[in-house]
């Protein structure tokens, strides 16, 4: 097998005394677009934070392009993030900067390119997402779908080797959602980028990704290609893909005591 671009080896992580990931292992091949799915609080965003080096595992290793992030110096982490694009859940545009200035921001921060060349690159990136001509607009003048596309143009400004998407479809109407999904797939293929997308949108994601990992109880409990996921008879997958309220994943939080005990209604407390 070829060396994966991203690899988790027995990773465990907790916030204080609350375990999130437990001895989790998986790999993402170079050039793949993968989705990570699971219920709220299952650790999906924590996986993105580990891949970007924002946090470090308490146990195990997170390797990107063969390098252990936990062993990187501050300067090496800075360079790692320079090679990475990140599309935040709601775009996270700088509200006091124009569209053009937002897209130019990483180019000015991470390169010594002359202003004229930066302007040309901004035009090219905005053209790639269908928004050439919006350079002078402010974020407040954009629709939700347009703002998300500007954020995507900013994320790919440096032609990253790695793209991370945190719920890229949240809050979009069906047309805008379809446009963003198409652009993510098209740009990923064009740039040859390795990409990890955290998402709850099962059906649209299965249309564009190469592979899917499902996270629950701190572990990868299922994985496969979109075709394998659609054909699976796993009760957990069927509940998640079909959005069923009943199944292995319970709606109620696992409280340590019963409701009757909390209300003092058990025998001897009346």
C-alpha positions as CSV (number, residue, x, y, z in Angstrom):
1,X,0.0,0.0,0.0
2,X,1.1,3.6,-0.6
3,X,1.9,5.8,2.3
4,X,-1.3,7.7,3.3
5,X,-1.4,11.4,3.4
6,X,-3.3,11.5,6.7
7,X,-3.0,8.7,9.3
8,X,-4.3,8.4,12.9
9,X,-2.6,5.7,14.9
10,X,-4.3,4.7,18.1
11,X,-5.4,8.3,18.9
12,X,-7.1,9.1,22.2
13,X,-8.2,12.6,23.2
14,X,-10.3,14.1,26.0
15,X,-11.4,17.5,27.1
16,X,-10.6,17.5,30.8
17,X,-12.1,14.2,32.1
18,X,-14.5,13.8,29.2
19,X,-13.2,11.3,26.6
20,X,-13.9,12.2,23.0
21,X,-11.7,9.8,20.9
22,X,-10.6,6.4,22.1
23,X,-7.8,4.5,20.4
24,X,-9.0,5.7,17.0
25,X,-7.1,4.7,13.8
26,X,-7.8,5.5,10.2
27,X,-6.0,6.6,7.0
28,X,-6.8,9.0,4.2
29,X,-5.0,8.3,0.9
30,X,-3.3,11.1,-1.1
31,X,-5.8,13.0,-3.3
32,X,-8.9,11.5,-1.7
33,X,-12.0,13.5,-0.7
34,X,-13.4,11.9,2.4
35,X,-16.3,12.6,4.6
36,X,-16.4,12.2,8.4
37,X,-19.9,11.7,9.7
38,X,-21.5,11.0,13.0
39,X,-23.8,12.4,15.6
40,X,-23.4,15.7,17.4
41,X,-20.6,15.5,20.0
42,X,-19.0,12.4,18.4
43,X,-15.7,14.1,17.9
44,X,-15.8,15.1,14.2
45,X,-14.6,18.6,14.7
46,X,-12.0,17.4,17.2
47,X,-10.6,15.3,14.3
48,X,-10.2,18.5,12.2
49,X,-8.5,20.2,15.1
50,X,-6.0,17.3,15.5
51,X,-5.3,17.3,11.7
52,X,-4.6,21.1,11.8
53,X,-2.4,20.8,14.9
54,X,-4.6,23.0,17.0
55,X,-4.6,20.3,19.7
56,X,-2.5,17.2,20.3
57,X,-3.5,13.7,21.2
58,X,-3.1,12.4,24.7
59,X,-2.1,9.1,23.2
60,X,-1.2,7.9,19.7
61,X,0.0,9.7,16.7
62,X,-1.5,12.0,14.0
63,X,0.6,12.0,10.9
64,X,0.2,14.3,7.8
65,X,2.3,13.6,4.8
66,X,4.4,11.2,6.9
67,X,5.1,13.8,9.7
68,X,4.0,13.5,13.3
69,X,2.3,16.8,14.2
70,X,3.0,16.4,17.9
71,X,6.7,16.5,17.1
72,X,6.6,19.7,15.0
73,X,8.1,22.9,16.2
74,X,6.1,26.1,16.1
75,X,7.7,27.1,12.8
76,X,7.0,23.7,11.3
77,X,3.3,23.9,12.4
78,X,3.1,27.3,10.8
79,X,4.4,25.9,7.5
80,X,2.0,22.9,7.8
81,X,-0.9,25.3,8.1
82,X,0.4,27.4,5.2
83,X,-0.1,24.2,3.0
84,X,-3.6,23.8,4.4
85,X,-6.9,25.4,3.4
86,X,-9.9,25.6,5.9
87,X,-13.5,26.3,5.0
88,X,-15.3,27.2,8.3
89,X,-18.9,26.3,9.0
90,X,-20.3,29.7,8.1
91,X,-17.5,31.0,6.0
92,X,-16.0,33.3,8.7
93,X,-15.2,36.2,6.3
94,X,-13.6,39.3,7.7
95,X,-16.6,41.6,7.9
96,X,-14.5,44.8,7.6
97,X,-12.7,43.7,4.4
98,X,-14.0,43.6,0.9
99,X,-14.4,40.3,-1.0
100,X,-11.1,40.9,-2.8
101,X,-9.3,41.7,0.4
102,X,-10.7,38.6,2.1
103,X,-9.3,36.4,-0.7
104,X,-6.0,38.2,-0.8
105,X,-5.5,37.9,2.9
106,X,-3.6,34.5,2.9
107,X,-1.6,35.6,-0.1
108,X,-0.4,38.7,1.7
109,X,0.2,36.9,4.9
110,X,2.2,33.9,3.5
111,X,3.9,35.2,0.3
112,X,6.0,38.1,-0.9
113,X,4.2,38.4,-4.2
114,X,3.8,41.9,-5.7
115,X,0.4,43.5,-5.3
116,X,-0.4,43.3,-9.0
117,X,0.1,39.5,-9.1
118,X,-1.9,39.1,-5.9
119,X,-4.8,41.0,-7.6
120,X,-4.6,38.7,-10.6
121,X,-4.6,35.6,-8.3
122,X,-7.7,37.0,-6.5
123,X,-9.4,37.4,-9.8
124,X,-8.6,33.8,-10.8
125,X,-9.8,32.3,-7.5
126,X,-13.0,34.3,-7.6
127,X,-13.5,33.2,-11.2
128,X,-13.1,29.6,-10.1
129,X,-16.1,29.9,-7.8
130,X,-18.2,32.0,-10.3
131,X,-17.8,35.3,-8.5
132,X,-15.4,37.3,-10.6
133,X,-16.5,40.9,-10.4
134,X,-17.4,40.9,-6.7
135,X,-14.0,42.1,-5.5
136,X,-15.3,45.5,-4.2
137,X,-18.4,44.1,-2.5
138,X,-18.5,43.8,1.3
139,X,-19.5,40.5,3.0
140,X,-22.8,42.2,4.2
141,X,-23.8,42.6,0.5
142,X,-23.5,38.9,-0.2
143,X,-26.1,36.1,0.1
144,X,-25.3,33.2,2.3
145,X,-24.3,31.0,-0.7
146,X,-22.1,33.8,-2.2
147,X,-20.3,34.3,1.1
148,X,-19.6,30.6,1.3
149,X,-18.1,30.6,-2.2
150,X,-15.9,33.6,-1.3
151,X,-14.7,31.7,1.7
152,X,-13.9,28.8,-0.5
153,X,-12.0,31.0,-2.9
154,X,-10.0,32.3,0.1
155,X,-9.4,28.7,1.3
156,X,-7.8,27.7,-2.0
157,X,-5.9,30.9,-2.5
158,X,-2.5,29.2,-1.9
159,X,-3.4,26.0,-3.8
160,X,-3.3,23.9,-0.6
161,X,-2.2,20.3,-0.5
162,X,-4.7,19.7,2.3
163,X,-8.3,21.0,2.6
164,X,-10.5,20.8,5.7
165,X,-14.2,21.5,5.5
166,X,-16.2,22.0,8.7
167,X,-19.9,21.5,7.9
168,X,-19.7,23.4,4.5
169,X,-23.4,22.9,3.7
170,X,-24.9,24.3,6.9
171,X,-27.6,26.9,6.4
172,X,-27.6,26.8,2.6
173,X,-30.7,26.6,0.4
174,X,-30.8,23.6,-1.9
175,X,-29.5,25.4,-5.0
176,X,-26.5,27.0,-3.1
177,X,-25.8,23.7,-1.4
178,X,-25.6,22.0,-4.8
179,X,-23.3,24.7,-6.1
180,X,-21.0,24.4,-3.2
181,X,-20.9,20.6,-3.3
182,X,-20.1,20.8,-7.1
183,X,-17.3,23.3,-6.5
184,X,-15.8,21.3,-3.7
185,X,-15.6,18.2,-5.9
186,X,-14.5,20.1,-9.0
187,X,-11.7,22.1,-7.2
188,X,-10.5,19.1,-5.3
189,X,-10.1,17.1,-8.5
190,X,-8.4,20.1,-10.3
191,X,-5.9,20.8,-7.5
192,X,-5.2,17.2,-6.6
193,X,-5.9,18.1,-3.0
194,X,-6.4,15.7,-0.1
195,X,-9.6,16.8,1.6
196,X,-11.5,15.9,4.8
197,X,-15.0,17.1,5.2
198,X,-17.0,17.0,8.4
199,X,-20.7,17.0,7.5
200,X,-24.2,16.0,8.5
201,X,-25.5,16.1,5.0
202,X,-25.5,12.5,4.2
203,X,-27.0,12.3,0.7
204,X,-25.2,15.3,-0.9
205,X,-21.9,14.2,0.6
206,X,-22.3,10.7,-0.8
207,X,-22.7,12.2,-4.2
208,X,-19.2,13.8,-4.2
209,X,-16.8,12.0,-1.8
210,X,-14.5,9.1,-2.4
211,X,-14.8,7.5,1.0
212,X,-16.8,7.9,4.2
213,X,-15.9,7.3,7.9
214,X,-18.6,7.1,10.6
215,X,-17.6,8.1,14.1
216,X,-19.5,7.1,17.3
217,X,-18.5,6.5,20.9
218,X,-15.0,7.8,20.1
219,X,-14.2,5.2,17.4
220,X,-14.6,4.6,13.7
221,X,-17.5,2.2,13.7
222,X,-18.1,2.0,10.0
223,X,-16.4,3.1,6.7
224,X,-16.6,2.5,3.0
225,X,-17.2,4.0,-0.4
226,X,-20.5,5.8,-1.0
227,X,-21.8,2.7,-2.9
228,X,-20.9,0.5,0.1
229,X,-22.6,2.9,2.6
230,X,-25.8,3.0,0.5
231,X,-25.9,-0.8,0.3
232,X,-25.1,-1.5,3.9
233,X,-27.6,-3.2,6.2
234,X,-25.7,-2.1,9.4
235,X,-28.4,-0.9,11.9
236,X,-26.2,2.1,12.8
237,X,-25.6,3.1,9.2
238,X,-29.2,2.7,8.3
239,X,-30.4,4.8,11.2
240,X,-27.9,7.6,10.3
241,X,-28.4,7.5,6.5
242,X,-32.2,7.3,6.8
243,X,-32.4,9.8,9.7
244,X,-34.5,7.3,11.8
245,X,-35.2,8.4,15.4
246,X,-35.1,4.8,16.7
247,X,-32.0,2.6,16.5
248,X,-28.6,2.0,18.1
249,X,-28.0,5.7,18.6
250,X,-30.1,6.9,21.5
251,X,-31.7,10.4,21.6
252,X,-31.4,10.7,25.4
253,X,-28.1,11.6,27.1
254,X,-26.9,8.7,29.3
255,X,-27.5,10.2,32.7
256,X,-26.0,8.3,35.7
257,X,-29.2,8.2,37.6
258,X,-32.9,7.7,36.8
259,X,-35.4,10.5,36.6
260,X,-37.3,9.0,39.5
261,X,-34.2,9.1,41.6
262,X,-33.4,12.8,40.6
263,X,-37.0,13.8,41.6
264,X,-36.9,11.8,44.8
265,X,-39.7,9.5,43.7
266,X,-38.1,6.1,44.2
267,X,-39.1,3.8,47.1
268,X,-38.1,5.3,50.4
269,X,-38.0,8.9,49.2
270,X,-41.7,9.6,48.9
